[in-house]
Each structure stands twice: as structure tokens, then as C-alpha cells.
Amino acid sequence: MLHKPTKQHRRSVEFSALCMAGVFLAIGFLTPGLSAEQNWPSFRGPGAAGIAEGYPTPAKWDLEQGENIRWKTPIPGLGHSSPVIWGDRVFVTTAVKSEGESKLKVGLYGNIESEREDTDFYWRLYCIDRRDGRIVWTRQAHAGRPKVKRHAKSSHANATVCTDGDLIVAFFGSEGLYCYDMDGDPIWKKDLGVLDWGYFRAPKAQWGGGSSPVIHEKMVILQVDVQKDSFIAVFALEDGAQLWKTPRDEVPTWGTPTVYTGQEHSQIIVNGYKHIGGYDIETGKEIWRMTGGGDIPVPTPIIAHNLIFITNAHGRMAPIYAVRLSATGDISLNENESSNQYVAWSYKKGGNYMTTPIAYGDYLYCCSNSGKLSCFDAVTGELAYRESFGTSSVAFSASPVAADGKIYFPAEKGDIYVVRAGPEFKVIAVNKMGETCMSTPAISHGALFFRTRHHLLSVAEGKE
């Protein structure tokens, strides 16, 4: 019998695969968007949850020996976008420098300066066969000199593409928004002008964007928080027509919006510094908002246990917020508050700077950029543990993903830490990729897909 994935149980990290005439039954809490086809259609998969169940996944692999390595495909250029998967197709973007190789500086450091690159680049979309790593097709979206600079740890292809199985949308910031069909034929493109992401306290420091597009019911959702004229907008998937655009009084941010549709009001949820909040999907009207957080928001909001989990860091604050889906109006916490009518719980310190947290089973896992992992009871906010992955030199930018009772944490220098899910800290393996790893992995049919500095790899037990 072909094993199919089920939804996540609300109070357990043990999962079962049940299938009956194509209808999937879940016991308890449902993870939004988890699909039978094992599609991973956007950043961190369905609902940005980062979870794929129904198949065993490996804890250990060895590149030199080829153990649990299905394939390894070179990808030219420099890109931090994550792989996305639909059916047997994997999609990933890159920016190829016309002369020489783009510099990349990883690790823990505080330099805010931009890279100087006075040469042309080629922005490309790759389609790869999920089963064997063969490149099916490549399309060049744009060529020319970048309109804005990037940080030394960034790239000119940071945003992850999204797909609904018919169309693919790729966002290259100032170089435009592009739509293709599954055969790589161009459908439409939009020039959104010069989009300047960087440190708002030092505007000359340009860092490059990071927020990825999301498709929901034939709409493309885009959050663009930049130095000037920030906004959130929705475009028609079929032709790129703008359906609505709502201005945001916001400094540059890098989180991807998350969509919630359910018993409470349907909404687009965004991270921010001045404006964390939710917007009506159909109109763009603000539903709720809050202030108070780190001044460089990067993590994407996630939803589990009927709560929205939002975290950010930098400056004087690094909070974690657990917000009720019923939130309306201004729900900001007063100075001495840790909860209110709509904030179920919060934690003032320990929030993520770079990585999106993951809610798996009973627990919320938050990994700092310096490799300190905090595990909370997702419903109550009680801290189960806070442990370090290693020395202070271990840096993390990619976000964790989970499957088969295991959570995978990629470190910048290429070590993948595999942690057993649960209230006790247990690293069950550390796997070396041999290259830097700045991209969040994808999961499908029991295979893990890692994008490293020069390659895309499929890691799985045995043959498919």
C-alpha cells in the first residue's frame, strides 16, 4: 500500500498515514495545507509549516561514501532561495555573475556594508527532475547589472518561488516578478521598480530582499517592506493584474507572508517591526496589528494549535509572540504585560533573528542565529529546554524542517544537525554537506532536498 501523509496530531509527535478514497483523516490538530501529493509549493512548504509526514526520512547520510545520497546536481551562480516541489518537478532560482564568482561570507559578524559588484548578472529559474536530479529546463528571467547591492551574506536570488502546479512565480526584487507555466513558457512579468532592502538606520547599506511570494486561490501575495513606500499587495495569478495594494508604514523586513483560512477570519499574516499584523485576503484591509519587536524582522509567521507564532530580533528586543487567530484591532502588549485578550503568551528574550521557528507536535522550536535552540510548550509557553548546538562560532540562517519525528537544522557552514522531536534535547546526528548551506530544505516522498553553495541534493533512504 502506498503510504500517504496525514495531518499533524495536536498533542503527539507520533504520526499515522491514513488514506480512504483520497480523503485524509487527521486525529486532532491539523497542520494547514499538508497535501497527499507531497507537494512543497512555496517557502517552508504548505503554510510555511516546514513539515512533511507519511514517509521515513534519514537521520544520517555520507556524501563521500554516497550513503543515502540519491543525486547531486550542480547549480551555477549564487542563490539562497529554497527548492520548491510539485509532483516530479523541483524549482530553484539563482543569479549568475557574468565574470568570476560571487563572494559569500558566512558566520557570525556584524558588518553592515554592501558588496560592490560592477558587472552583469543573469537571473535564472531551474526546473529539475525530483527523481534523478536531471535538469529539465532553464529559463533566464533577466540580465543586467543589479539595481541594488547585496550584503556579503546575501545573494541576488533570495526569494523562493511558489507554484500551484499550473504556474510558477519567481520574484527577483528590483529585477521583477515573473510567471511561467510548468514547461517554462513565460506567462507574464511585472516591474515593481527599485526595491531597496537594507538597514533603516544606515540607508546606504543595501542588503537585498528575502520575502517570497505565496499563491493562494489564484492570487499571488507579496510583502514588500523596503526603505521607502513599503506595501503588501495581491496580484491575479493568471495575468499579474494588481487586485489590491495596501501601504505599510514599515522599515525593511524579510519575512514571507502566511495565509490562514479557517473558522476565524481568513487573513494574510505578516511579520514586522512597526507593524506585525493580519490583513483581509479579499480587500487588503487591516484586521489586527501589534508593535514591539526586533528591528530587523526576518522569520516568517507560522500557525499551529490555533495560534500564530511570530518571532524576530535585533536591537533591544527579541520576543516570541503566540497570537490568537481571532485577534482584531491593536493587540500590542503594554510594557509590563506578557499576555492579553489576543496574545496567549509571549517570551521577551530568546526570539529568532534569522530562522523561522517550527511547531512540531506539542512543541515550538526556536533556533537563534548563534545556534541556541529553545523548546517551548506551544500552548502554554513553558520553556522545556534551551541548549546550544556547539561553540559560539556556529551560525544559522536557514530555517528548520521536520519529518518522521526528526527536526533538521542546517548551519551556515554546512553541518546539518538532526534533533529528536520532544521536550528533551537530543542531537541524533550531524551530517556534513561539504559546502555552505544558507537555504531552507524541502521535503517530499521521504527525500530531503538541500540547496548548498554550488549544488542541489536529494537525500533519502534507498531508492524511490
N, C-alpha and C positions, 0 to 999 in steps of 0.2 A: 504493500500500500504506500502510495506517495504521501510523505508527511507534509502537512500544510501548517502554516503558522497560525497561532491563536493570539488573542489579546492578552495583555499582561494582567495577572491576578493582583488584586489590590493589596493583599496582605501576605504575599508569599513570593519568594524568588524561584519557586518551582513552577514550571510551566508545562502544559499539555497541548498536544496538537490534535484538534478535533475537526472533522470535516463531515458534512452531511449535505449532499446535493448542492455543493457550492456555498452553503450557508455556514458561517463560522460562529461557534458559540464560545463565549468567554465567561469564565467564572469570576465574578467580582468586577474589579476596576478595569476599564477598557483603556488601552493606550490608543489615542486618536490616530487614525489613518493607517494602522498596520494592515498590510494587504496580503491576500492569498498568493499573489504572483511574486512576492518577494521583491517588489519594486522599491527603489530608493530614489525618489524623484527630485529631491532638492537637498539643500544643506542639512545634514544630520538626518536625512530620511523623512518619512511621514511625520508631520507635526513637529519636526526638529527634535523628536524624542530620542533618536540615536539608538533604537532598539530593534532587533530583528530576531524572532524566535521561530522554532519549528525544525531546526536542524542543529546537529552538533557542530561546534567550531573548535579549532585547535587552540591549545594553551601554549604550545611550543612549536617552533619551526627553525630551520637552519638554512640560510641562503647558500653557504659554501657547499654543504652536502646535498642541497636540493630537497631536504626533508620538508614535506607539506608545502612546497612551492609549486603551484600549478603553472604559472608563467610569469615572465618579467619582460615588459615591453619598454624600450627607450622612448621618452617624450622630450623633445628638444626644448630649449628656452628655459624660462623661469616662470613658474606659476604656483600659487598657493591655493588655488581653487580645489575643491574636493571632487572626487568622482561621483557621478550620479548614475543610476542604473534603471533601465526599463527593459523588461524581457531579457533578451540576449545582447543588448547594447549597453556599453559603458561610454559616458561622455565626460570629457575633461577639457579645460582650456589652458592656453599657455601664451606667453609673449616672448617672441624670439628676437634677440638682438641681431642686427644685420652685420655687426662687426664685433668679434670677440664674444666673451661670455659675461653675462650679468653677474655682478658681485653680490654675494649674500653673506651677511654677518649675523650669526645666531648667538644665543647665550644671554646672560643677564648683564645688561649695561644700560646706561641712561642717556646716550647720545641722541639728541632730537633732530640732528641735521639730515638734510635730504641728499640722496645720491645724485651726482651730476652725470647725465648720460646724453651727450650731444651726438646722437646717431639715430638712425631709423629703427623701428621695431615692426614686427609682424604679429598681429593678434589672431590666434587660430583656435578653432574648435576641432577636437579629435573625437571620432567615433571608433570604438574598439569592441571586438567580439568578446563577450563575457567569458566564453568557454575556453578559448585558446589564446587570447591576447593579440590576435591579428588586427591590424589597423584596417578598418572597413573603409573609411573615408576621412579626409581632412578638408576643412574649409577655412579660408583666410577672410576674416571679417573686415580687417582694416590694416593699413600700412602707413607709416609716417613717424614723425618724432612725437613722443608723448607730450600732451598738452600740460600735464602737471608732473612734478617729480615724485619720487617714492622714498620711503625710509629704507635704510640699509638692510632691514629685516623683512621688508615688504617685497611685493612684485607688482608688475603691471597687469596681472591676471589673478586677482584675489577672489573675486566673486564667483561662487559656484553656480552653474547653470541649473535650470529647472525644466522639467518636461511633464507632459500629461499622456505620453505615449503616441501622440499625433504630431505635436510641435515641440521644439526645444527653444528656450530663450536664454541668450548669453548676454551678460552685462559687463561692459569694459569701461565703465565710468565715463570720463570725458571723451572716450573714443566711441561711445554709443551703445545702444541697446539693439540687439539683433535677434531675429526669429528665423528658424529653419524648420523644414519638415524632417522626418526620420531618415530620409535619403540624402539629407544635406542640401536640398534645394532652398535658396533664400526665399522667405515669405514677405518679410518687411524689416525695416530698420528705422531707428529714431535717433536723432542728435539731440541730446539733452543739455548741450552747452558745456562750458568748462566747470567741472565739479571738483572743488578744492577741499580735500580732506587733510587735516593736519592738526597741530596743537593750537587751540584757540588763544592760548597765552603767548604764543610765538608764531604769528600767522605766516611768516616766511618759511616755516618748516612744513613742507608738504610731504605727506606720508603715503598717499594712495588710499583708495577705498577698500571696503571689506564687506559691506552689506550685500546680500544676494537676493535676487528676485524669487518670488514664490508664485506658483499658479494655483488658483482656486476657482473652480467652476467657470472656466474660460475667461478668467481675469488674471492679469499679471500685476502683482503687488510689488511696489518698490518704495523703500525708505531711503531718502537721500538727505542726510544731515551733514551739512558742509559749512564752510566758513561764512557763507552768505546765502540767504534765501533757501533755507532748509525746507523740505516738504516730504509728505507721503502722498503717493499717487497710485491710481489704478488705471490700467490700460486694457483694452479689449485684446484678447489673445489672437483672434483671427486676423486683425489688421493693424493693431498697435494704436488705435484711436484712444485718446485720453477720455476716460469715463468720469473721473473726478480728481482733483488735486487740492490737498489741504496744506496750507503753510504751517511750519513748525518754528516756534521761537526756540531754537536749539543750536548748540555748538556741534562740531563734528562728532559723530558716533559711528560705530562699525557693526552693530548688531543687525541680524536679519529679522524681519517681522515674522510673527507667528499667528496663524489663523485658528480661531476657535469657533466651532458651530455646535450648539448643543442646547440643553434645556434653558440655560441662561441666554442673555442676548448674544447673538453672533457678533464677532469682533475681530479686528486686527490689533495685535498686541505688540508694542514696541518698547525697547529699552531707551534710556536717555539720561541726561544729566539734569537739565531744566525740566524735562517733560517725559517721564515714564508714563505710559498710558494705553488706553484702548480706543479704537475708532470703529464706527459703524461701517461694515463692509460695503453696504449699498450706497451710502451717501458721503462717507468721509467725516461725518460729524463726530466730535469728541464725546466719548461715553464716560471715561474716568481719567484721572491724572494724578500723579504724585511727583513731588520733588524730594531731593535728598539722597545723594549717592556719590559714587566716584565720578570725577570729571572727565574720564576717558572711557565711556561705556563701550564694551566690545561684545560681551556674551549675549546670546540670543535667548529670549524668554522661552520657557518650556511649561507644559501643563501636565499635571498628574494629581490624583487624589482630590479632584475638584478644586485645585489651587493652581495659581500662576506663580512660578518661581522666577524671580528676577534678581540678578546679582551684577555688581560692577565694582570698580575700584579705581584707585589713583587719587592723589590729593589727600585730604584728611579723612575720607570715608571709604569703607569697603563693605557695604552692607549686603545682606541677603534678605529678600522680602518674599513672604508667602501671601499672595493676594487672592481673595475670594473671587470666583468668576462672576459673582453678582455685583461687583463694585460699580458704583456710579458717583459722579461728582469728584471733588477734590478729596482724596483719601490720604493726603500727606500726614505723616506722623509728627506730632509735636515733639519738642526736644527731649522730654523725659518719657515718651511713650515707646513701647515695643510692639504694641498691637492696638487695633481699634475695630470699629464695626466691620471694616472690609479687609484689614490686614490681620490675618490669622496669627502670624508670628513673624518676628524679624530677628536678625542677628547683626549687631553693629559692626563687628570686625570678622574677617575671615572670608569675605566675598571674593569671587574670582575677578582677576584683571583681564586675562586674555581668553580663557577657555569657557565654553558653555557648560553648565552643570548637567548632570544626568540623574533622573529619578528612576530607580530600578527596584522593583518590589516595594518594600516598606521604606526605603531609604533614599535620601538625596545626597549625592556625592559632589563635592566642590573641590576642584584642584587649583591651587594657586599657580602663578607663573613660575614660582621658585620650587614647585614640586611638593607642596604640603597638601595632603589630602584630608579633608574634613568630611565626616559622615554624620548626617543628621536623621533622626526620625522625621520623615517627610510631613507627617500630620501634626506632630506636637512641637517640632523644632529642637527636641532634646539632642544634644551632641553625644554621639556614640563613641567617636574617636577622632583624634587629629594626629596624623603621623606623616613623616617625611619619607619620600621615595629614595632619598640619598643625600649627598652633600649639597651645599648651597649653590653649587655650580650647575645643578640640573635645572634646565629651563623648559617650560611647556607653553606652547601656543596653540597646537591642535587640540580639538575637543575629544573627550572620550566617547566610545560607543560600547554597546553591551549586547551579549547574546549568550545563551546556554549557561547562565549562572556566572558568567565572567564579564569583567569590565576591562576594556583595553585603553590604556593611556599612552599616547605617543609623545615622547620627549623630543625636543628640537634636534638634538644631535643623533637621533636615530634609534634610541632604545625604546622598545615597546614594553611597558610594564603591564602585566596581566594580573588583575586583582580578583580574588574570590568575592562575589557579592555577599553582603551580610554585615552585621554590626561589629565584626572583629576584623582588624586589618591583617590581611594575608596576601602577600605577593607570591603568586604561584609560579611565575616565570618572568624572565626579562629576555626579550629577543632583540638581537641587533640587526638593523636593516643595512648598515654599511654606508648610509648616506643621511644627510639631514632630512628631517620629516616635519614640515610645517603645516601639512594638510590633514584635515579630519578624515578618517577612514569611512568606507561604506561597507555594508554587509548585504549579501544576497545568497540564498541557497547554501548556507553554511560556509561561504567563502568570505574572507576579509579582503578588501581592496585598499591597498596603501599607495598613496602618491608620495614618492620621495623626491629628492633634488633632481634626479635625472630619469626616473622610471615610474611606471605604474605596475604594481604587482598584485597577483591573486594568491592568497594563502588559504589553504584548505586541506582537510584530511582526505587522502585518497583521490580517486577520480570521480567526476560528477556522474 
